[in-house]
Each structure stands twice: as C-alpha cells, then as structure tokens.
Amino acid sequence: MDIYTGIDEFIVYARNNLLLDELDENYVRNGLINLLGIESYKSGNPDEDKIDALTSPKTLLDDFIEVCLFAKLTDKASADVLAKRIMETLSLKPSRVNDIYADLGGKGSAKADKFLSEYVTASLFGQSSNPAFVEEVTDEGLIVRAKGEGKPELAPVYLAIDELIYYAENYLLLDSYDVDYTKRAVCNLLGLDSYAPQEPDYDKVDGLDRPDLLVIALKDAIVSAGLVKEENAESVANEVMGLLSVYPSEINDLFNALPAKKATDFLYDYSVKNYYVKKSALERNIRFKSDYTRGGLEITINKSRPEYATAGDAVKGNTPGGGYPKCTICAENEGFEGTGKTALRTVSIELGGEEWFWQYSPYGYLSRHGIAVSKTHAPMKVTDKTLVQLMDFVDRFPHFFIGCNASLAGVGGSVLSHNHFQGGEETLPIHRAKGAIKLVYPKYPLADVEVLDWYDSVIRVTSQSRQVLAEIEKDIREGWENYTSLD
C-alpha cells in the first residue's frame, strides 16, 4: 500500500460503512490530505473486494499507519491520535447519525439500535482524538462533549472559538448536536489539547452580516498565544471557517429544494457568511461608470486579486504547485487547504447532458460573480454544445447572464485549461446596447439578427426557439473560424 492507495481505500470504506455521500467524497478526501500535511494526491489502486468484506477499519488503519510511519508523516507517539482523527474525518457528524437514528425509531427500536451499534463499530466512535473532549453514546445517539477544563492563558483563544461557533449556529446552519464536535475539530487544527467554555458577546455576533470581525479576533488570539505564525494566520482562519461550514451534500440538498432565485441567493449568502467570498475585500474594488460614452462602459479594478500579465503567467498561477488538483477550478479543490479552498462549497448542475457545478468567485468582478465549471478537466473549446449549455444555464437561472471566454491563448487570466463559463446577476452596458445594422437570415427570417452599436464586433440573435438560436450561432461561428483575409 502507498499513501494514495490508503486514502482511496478509506474513501471506499467510508462509502460502504459510514454513509459517505458521493457529493462529499472530494471534501472528505481533501480532509485526509490536509490532515496528513501532504501537498499532492493522485488516484491509488484500492482493493475494493478486500474493503467490501470489512465492518471495522482496524486492519486498514494498522496498515495505513505503518505506511505513514515509514513516510515520516507521523511518529509512534502521535500515531494513535492520527488514527482517531482519520476516523473522525471519514465519519458523519453526530447530527446526521442522530437524524437517521431518530428516523429509524430511536431508543428501543431494534432497527435503530442495530444501526447505531453498527455505526459505532464501523467508525470506532467512543475514542476521542482530543483529551479535552469525550465521545458518548446516549439515548439520543452520538454526542461529543467538552470536559470544560482549560488553561487561563488561552481564554482569548477559547473566546474567539466560542464566538465563531455561536456565529456558525446563527448563520452557517451548525446543528446543536455538532457544536462540541466542531469545537474539537477547531482545537485539533490549532494544536490545542485543552478547552474551557467562554461567554460570547451575543449582541455583537447577532449584528454581523459577515464574519470578518470574528476572524480578526481569532487571528489576533492565536498569533498572540503563539499557536500560529502571523504570516499563516489568514490561511488557518480560512480552514477554521471551512470546519464551521456544513458538508457539500447538505448545501446541495438545500440549494435544490429552493426556487432558482432563492437558491442562488442562499448559496451566495452562505459563501459570504462562511468567509469564502470575502465581501469586504470586494467592496474595495474600484468601479467606473462612463455614461457619457456612446454605449456606456463600466470598468473595474479588482484589488482583491492580482492580475496576470500574460497568458503564460495565468497558466502558471492557475496550476497548483503540487499538481493536485489539476487547476484552481477543478471539483477536487473543494475542501483542499493547499489551494485555500477549505470553505468552498459548490452545487452540482447539468448542462448539455453533462455534469457541471456552480460556485461563486472569491474574486468577483461582477455582482454575484459565479463560475459554472465542467466536472471534467478538459481545455476550453467553443463547440456546437457550448451554446446549448449556456442556454441550459439561463433556462434554470433566468436572473443570471452567463458567457464563455473564447478558447484563445491571449484572453488574459482565465483558466483556459478547464472548460468553464462565467456570469453574474446584473445588467451590463452591452446588454442595453442598441442595434446598428439589422440583418435578415434567410433560413430563419423570423429571428432577429443585428450587429450592435458597440466597440467590438458583436452580433445579437433573438429568437423564441432554442434550436434556431443554436443553428444560427453555429453558422456564424463556423463562418468566423473559416474566415481568411487572404482570399
């Protein structure tokens, strides 16, 4: 077994025995990668037949810990704690186990008791990785409980944690069953083996529309306590916010249960509140509106992200150093500390019969700037299917516009190695542009085809038929691709 195969075997085991949702697999795999402190990952060769026969992870853990010892990812003194944290990463949060337990009838129900007993065996629940917390099986299900014995000098750190936990209960859907479970995860991340509850400033937290003040307090506290170097504090804070957030599968369930506008509002609001979309930084961006120009222009200077000077720089900047994930917008980024995506949450969508996903950009140039990304890492290319996929998106989310960057090497900082679209929830000047030349398309005379009064060459096609739009677009695109001025 190698490290990568071991990680994949744990994922298979969790899928079989710990109810791991397919939508959470990247997130949980990245949780293991983050825990091990490795910078890259590649698919291993798990023995699925062997794993299918397991009801306890002890054999897997023993073999994997040996590999970790050999690779010097741990030592003998820390091996037991690592094993426990692996199982905590793979297992469902207590709230989700307890919901299933209650749905099956709860205490006294043979079916429910059997489920809970088997889950405890499969997850090794009852062996907390942190001495400041205990794991208990109760009549309500699984509980992680803080002992409440802390160190006075760490009170500011405990307070910062508790205020963020209270914030997460209010704004990030943190379940009450998961409060101490999440506190333990944060303490583990910060290297704390003690914790004592503090009294949050409830009024302060209740008035917040974003977590910035609480994140600043956490960073100050952990740096002052010597737990984290100042240059690493922002990265650690991002990881903490990822721990406070619900799993990707839960975000998807909530998103899909809402009408289109409410669904996108929910995801954007959640992305702001969990600190992935840093709205305070975006509000510092400079935006000019020049209504005095012919068509009106809007120019933005994005101060939240440095731009790349060349297409070559963009390729380098959008490719993680360790080669995993393949680029900065791959689905495998969700929950990965190495690319700063621990708080990223995406939702699955289908475009043109293919699997895509939608997320909000932390470097928004537009109002609620989002990115639709193919789950397959393949270069951008404008094809017959492109317009169909764009129409599928706006049919589902008619309050958004969406567009495709040309598959040309010189278009700037876009991730041209991975097919994706970008859009936003606003009306741009080009959307209001007037037609300059009206054309008649002989094959479809009822379609409106016009050249816009705009600074670049723009053709607007309007029709009530998707098929008509697709065919006209294909003719225009092929004419452009085959055009030469040498004839």
C-alpha positions in Angstrom: 0.0 0.0 0.0 1.1 3.6 -0.7 -0.3 6.8 0.8 -2.6 7.5 -2.1 -4.0 3.9 -2.2 -4.5 4.1 1.5 -6.5 7.3 1.2 -8.6 5.8 -1.6 -9.3 2.7 0.5 -10.5 4.8 3.3 -12.9 6.6 0.9 -14.3 3.2 -0.3 -14.6 2.0 3.3 -16.5 5.2 4.3 -18.8 4.9 1.3 -19.6 1.3 2.2 -19.8 1.6 6.0 -20.0 5.3 7.1 -22.7 6.6 4.7 -20.3 8.9 2.9 -22.3 10.8 0.3 -20.8 11.0 -3.3 -21.0 14.8 -3.1 -18.8 14.8 -0.1 -16.1 12.5 -1.4 -13.7 15.2 -2.7 -14.2 17.2 0.6 -13.5 14.2 2.8 -10.6 13.1 0.7 -9.1 16.6 1.0 -9.7 16.4 4.7 -7.4 13.4 4.9 -4.9 15.1 2.6 -4.9 18.2 4.9 -4.6 16.1 8.0 -1.6 14.2 6.6 0.0 17.5 5.5 0.8 16.3 2.1 0.8 18.7 -0.9 -0.4 16.4 -3.7 -2.5 13.4 -4.4 -3.1 11.0 -7.3 -5.5 8.1 -7.7 -4.4 5.0 -6.0 -5.3 1.3 -6.5 -7.7 0.4 -3.7 -8.6 -3.3 -3.3 -12.3 -2.9 -3.3 -13.1 -6.6 -2.8 -11.0 -6.6 0.4 -12.7 -3.5 1.7 -16.2 -4.7 0.9 -15.6 -7.5 3.4 -14.7 -5.1 6.3 -17.1 -4.0 9.0 -14.3 -2.4 11.1 -11.5 -0.2 9.9 -8.8 -1.6 12.3 -6.9 -3.5 9.6 -7.0 -0.6 7.2 -5.8 1.8 10.0 -3.0 -0.5 11.1 -1.7 -0.9 7.6 -2.0 2.8 6.8 -0.3 4.0 10.0 2.7 1.8 9.1 2.9 3.5 5.7 2.7 6.9 7.4 5.4 5.9 9.9 7.6 4.8 7.0 7.0 8.1 5.1 7.6 10.1 8.3 4.2 11.7 8.2 3.8 10.8 11.8 5.8 9.2 14.7 4.9 6.4 17.1 3.9 8.9 19.8 1.4 10.5 17.5 0.2 7.5 15.6 -2.8 6.7 17.8 -4.1 10.3 17.6 -3.6 10.3 13.8 -5.7 7.1 13.5 -8.5 8.6 15.6 -8.5 11.8 13.5 -8.7 9.8 10.3 -11.8 8.1 11.5 -13.3 11.5 12.7 -12.7 12.9 9.2 -14.3 9.9 7.5 -17.4 9.7 9.7 -20.6 11.6 9.6 -21.2 14.4 12.1 -23.2 13.4 15.1 -26.3 15.3 13.9 -26.6 13.3 10.7 -26.1 10.0 12.5 -28.7 11.0 15.1 -31.2 12.1 12.5 -31.0 8.7 10.9 -31.2 7.0 14.3 -34.4 9.0 15.1 -35.9 8.3 11.7 -35.5 4.6 12.4 -37.4 4.8 15.6 -34.7 5.9 18.2 -34.0 4.2 21.5 -35.9 1.0 21.9 -36.3 0.4 18.2 -34.5 -2.8 17.2 -33.7 -1.4 13.7 -32.5 1.9 15.1 -30.4 0.3 17.8 -28.8 -2.1 15.3 -28.0 0.9 13.0 -26.3 2.8 15.8 -24.4 -0.2 17.1 -23.0 -0.9 13.7 -22.1 2.7 13.0 -20.2 2.9 16.3 -18.3 -0.3 15.4 -17.6 1.0 11.8 -16.5 4.4 12.9 -14.7 3.5 16.2 -16.8 6.1 17.9 -16.0 6.5 21.6 -12.3 7.1 21.2 -11.9 10.9 21.1 -8.7 12.2 19.5 -8.5 15.2 21.9 -8.3 14.8 25.7 -10.4 17.9 26.2 -13.4 16.2 24.6 -15.2 12.8 25.2 -17.4 10.8 22.8 -20.5 9.2 24.3 -23.4 7.1 23.0 -26.6 8.3 24.6 -30.4 7.6 24.2 -30.4 10.4 21.5 -27.5 8.9 19.6 -23.9 10.1 19.4 -22.6 13.0 21.4 -19.2 14.7 21.5 -18.9 16.7 24.8 -16.3 19.1 26.1 -14.9 18.4 29.5 -14.5 22.1 30.2 -11.0 22.1 31.6 -9.0 24.9 30.0 -5.9 27.0 30.6 -6.4 30.6 31.8 -3.8 32.0 29.5 -5.7 30.6 26.5 -9.0 32.2 27.4 -8.9 34.7 24.5 -8.5 31.8 22.0 -11.4 29.9 23.6 -13.5 33.0 23.4 -12.7 33.6 19.7 -13.6 29.9 19.0 -16.9 30.2 21.0 -18.0 33.4 19.3 -17.3 31.8 15.9 -19.3 28.7 17.0 -22.2 30.9 18.0 -22.0 32.7 14.7 -22.0 29.4 12.9 -25.1 28.3 14.8 -26.8 31.5 13.7 -25.6 31.8 10.1 -23.9 28.6 8.9 -26.5 26.0 9.8 -24.3 24.4 12.5 -26.5 21.9 14.3 -26.6 21.9 18.1 -25.5 18.3 18.2 -22.3 19.3 16.3 -21.3 22.2 18.5 -18.7 20.5 20.6 -17.8 18.2 17.8 -16.8 21.3 15.8 -15.0 22.9 18.7 -12.9 19.8 18.9 -12.1 20.0 15.2 -11.0 23.6 15.6 -8.9 22.8 18.7 -7.3 20.0 16.8 -6.4 22.3 13.9 -4.9 24.8 16.3 -3.0 22.2 18.2 -5.0 22.7 21.4 -5.4 19.8 23.9 -7.5 21.9 26.3 -10.7 23.9 26.1 -13.0 25.8 28.5 -16.3 27.5 27.5 -16.4 31.3 27.5 -19.3 33.7 27.3 -19.6 35.2 23.8 -20.7 38.8 23.2 -24.1 37.7 21.8 -25.2 41.2 20.8 -22.1 41.7 18.8 -22.4 38.5 16.9 -26.1 38.9 16.3 -25.5 42.1 14.5 -23.0 40.8 12.0 -23.7 40.2 8.3 -20.2 38.7 7.7 -17.6 37.1 10.0 -14.7 39.5 9.4 -14.6 40.9 13.0 -14.7 37.4 14.5 -12.0 36.2 12.1 -9.7 39.1 13.0 -10.3 38.3 16.7 -9.4 34.7 16.1 -6.2 35.6 14.2 -5.1 38.0 16.9 -5.7 35.5 19.6 -3.9 32.5 18.0 -0.9 34.6 17.0 -0.7 36.2 20.5 -0.8 32.8 22.1 2.0 31.5 19.8 -0.2 28.9 18.2 0.3 30.2 14.7 2.8 32.4 13.0 1.3 35.8 11.8 2.0 35.0 8.2 0.0 31.8 8.4 -3.0 33.2 10.4 -5.2 34.0 7.4 -4.8 30.5 6.0 -5.6 28.9 9.3 -8.6 31.2 9.7 -9.9 30.0 6.3 -9.5 26.4 7.5 -11.5 27.2 10.6 -14.3 28.7 8.6 -14.3 25.5 6.5 -14.8 23.4 9.6 -17.7 25.6 10.7 -19.5 25.1 7.4 -21.9 22.2 6.6 -20.9 19.5 4.2 -21.2 19.9 0.4 -24.1 17.4 0.2 -26.1 19.4 2.7 -25.5 22.6 0.7 -26.7 20.8 -2.5 -29.8 19.4 -0.8 -30.8 22.9 0.4 -30.0 24.5 -2.9 -32.1 22.0 -4.9 -35.0 22.4 -2.6 -35.4 26.1 -3.4 -36.7 28.0 -6.4 -33.9 29.3 -8.7 -33.5 32.9 -7.4 -33.8 31.8 -3.7 -31.3 29.0 -4.4 -28.6 31.3 -5.8 -29.3 33.9 -3.1 -28.8 31.2 -0.5 -25.5 29.9 -1.9 -24.1 33.4 -2.3 -25.2 34.5 1.2 -23.6 31.3 2.6 -20.4 31.9 0.7 -20.1 35.4 2.1 -21.0 34.3 5.6 -18.5 31.4 5.7 -15.7 33.7 4.5 -15.1 32.1 1.1 -16.4 35.2 -0.7 -14.6 38.0 1.1 -17.1 40.7 0.5 -15.2 43.3 2.4 -12.3 42.9 0.0 -14.6 43.0 -3.0 -16.1 46.3 -1.7 -12.7 47.9 -2.0 -12.7 47.2 -5.8 -12.9 50.3 -7.9 -15.7 50.6 -10.5 -16.1 53.4 -13.0 -19.3 54.0 -15.0 -18.9 56.2 -18.0 -22.4 57.1 -19.1 -21.0 59.8 -21.3 -19.6 57.3 -23.8 -21.6 56.1 -26.8 -22.8 52.9 -25.3 -21.8 53.3 -21.7 -18.9 51.4 -20.3 -18.2 50.0 -16.8 -14.5 49.5 -15.9 -13.5 47.6 -12.7 -10.1 47.5 -11.0 -10.1 44.3 -8.9 -8.0 45.0 -5.8 -8.8 41.6 -4.2 -6.8 39.6 -6.7 -3.6 40.4 -8.7 -4.0 40.0 -12.4 -1.6 38.0 -14.7 0.4 40.0 -17.2 0.5 37.2 -19.8 -1.4 34.1 -20.7 1.7 32.1 -19.7 1.6 33.7 -16.2 -2.0 32.8 -16.0 -1.3 29.2 -16.7 1.4 29.1 -14.0 -0.8 31.0 -11.5 -3.8 28.8 -12.0 -1.9 25.5 -11.7 -1.3 24.3 -8.1 2.4 23.7 -7.4 2.0 20.0 -6.3 0.0 19.1 -9.4 -3.2 18.5 -7.4 -5.8 19.5 -8.3 -5.0 19.9 -12.0 -6.1 23.6 -11.8 -7.6 26.0 -9.4 -11.2 25.5 -10.5 -11.3 21.6 -10.6 -14.0 20.0 -8.5 -11.2 18.4 -6.4 -10.5 21.9 -4.9 -13.5 21.7 -2.6 -12.1 21.5 1.0 -8.4 21.5 -0.1 -6.2 23.6 2.1 -3.4 23.7 -0.5 -5.4 26.0 -2.8 -7.1 27.9 0.0 -10.5 26.2 -0.7 -11.4 24.7 2.6 -14.6 26.9 2.9 -15.5 26.5 -0.8 -19.0 25.0 -1.4 -20.3 24.1 -4.8 -23.6 22.8 -6.2 -24.0 20.2 -8.9 -25.8 21.2 -12.1 -26.4 19.6 -15.5 -25.5 21.5 -18.7 -25.9 19.9 -22.1 -26.4 16.5 -20.5 -23.0 16.7 -18.8 -22.0 17.1 -15.1 -21.0 20.6 -14.2 -21.0 22.6 -10.9 -21.7 26.1 -9.9 -19.7 28.2 -7.4 -19.2 31.8 -6.5 -15.9 33.5 -7.3 -13.9 34.9 -4.3 -12.5 37.5 -6.8 -15.8 38.8 -8.2 -15.7 41.3 -11.0 -19.5 41.4 -11.3 -22.4 41.4 -9.0 -22.6 37.9 -7.5 -19.9 36.7 -9.9 -20.2 33.0 -10.3 -18.5 30.2 -12.3 -20.1 27.2 -14.0 -17.4 24.5 -14.3 -17.3 21.2 -16.1 -16.5 18.3 -13.8 -14.2 17.0 -16.5 -10.8 18.8 -16.6 -10.5 19.5 -20.4 -9.4 22.6 -22.3 -11.9 25.4 -23.1 -13.3 25.0 -26.6 -16.3 26.6 -28.3 -18.3 23.8 -29.9 -21.9 23.2 -31.0 -22.7 22.1 -27.5 -21.4 25.4 -25.9 -24.5 27.5 -26.7 -26.8 24.6 -25.6 -25.0 24.5 -22.3 -25.3 28.3 -21.9 -29.0 28.2 -22.7 -29.5 25.3 -20.2 -28.0 27.5 -17.5 -30.1 30.6 -18.2 -33.2 28.5 -18.5 -32.6 27.3 -15.0 -31.4 30.6 -13.6 -33.0 33.3 -15.8 -31.9 36.1 -13.4 -28.3 35.5 -14.4 -26.3 36.1 -17.6 -23.6 33.7 -18.5 -20.8 33.7 -21.1 -17.9 31.7 -22.4 -14.4 33.1 -22.8 -13.1 32.4 -26.3 -10.8 29.4 -26.5 -7.8 31.6 -27.5 -4.4 31.8 -25.8 -4.5 35.5 -25.3 -7.7 36.2 -23.4 -6.0 37.0 -20.1 -6.1 35.4 -16.7 -8.8 32.8 -17.4 -8.2 29.1 -16.7 -8.2 28.1 -20.3 -7.1 24.5 -19.4 -10.5 23.8 -17.9 -13.8 24.3 -19.6 -16.0 26.8 -17.7 -18.4 29.7 -18.1 -18.6 32.9 -16.0 -21.7 35.0 -15.2 -23.3 37.4 -12.8 -26.5 38.8 -11.6 -26.6 42.2 -13.2 -27.3 44.0 -16.4 -24.2 45.2 -18.2 -23.9 48.0 -20.8 -23.6 45.5 -23.6 -27.0 44.1 -22.7 -28.5 47.5 -23.2 -26.7 48.2 -26.5 -28.8 49.2 -29.5 -28.7 47.5 -32.9 -26.8 49.4 -35.6 -27.4 47.1 -38.6 -30.4 44.7 -38.9 -29.7 41.6 -40.8 -32.1 39.1 -42.5 -31.2 35.4 -42.0 -32.8 33.7 -45.0 -33.2 30.3 -43.3 -34.9 31.8 -40.3 -36.5 35.1 -41.3 -38.4 35.4 -38.0 -35.2 35.5 -35.9 -33.9 39.0 -35.1 -30.2 39.2 -36.1 -28.4 42.5 -35.7 -24.9 44.0 -35.4 -24.8 46.1 -32.3 -23.6 49.7 -31.9 -20.7 48.6 -29.8 -16.9 49.0 -29.6 -16.2 45.4 -30.7 -17.8 43.2 -33.3 -21.0 41.9 -31.6 -23.9 40.1 -33.3 -27.1 39.7 -31.2 -29.5 36.9 -32.2 -33.0 36.8 -30.7 -35.5 34.0 -31.1 -38.1 32.1 -29.1 -36.6 28.9 -30.4 -33.5 27.4 -28.8 -32.9 25.3 -31.9 -33.0 28.3 -34.1 -30.5 30.1 -31.9 -28.2 27.1 -31.9 -28.2 26.8 -35.7 -27.7 30.5 -36.3 -24.9 30.6 -33.8 -23.2 27.6 -35.4 -23.3 29.2 -38.9 -21.9 32.5 -37.5 -19.1 30.7 -35.5 -18.1 28.4 -38.4 -18.1 31.4 -40.8 -15.7 33.2 -38.4 -13.5 30.2 -37.8 -13.2 29.6 -41.6 -12.7 33.2 -42.5 -9.4 34.4 -44.0 -8.5 37.7 -45.4 -6.0 36.1 -47.9 -8.7 35.2 -50.5 
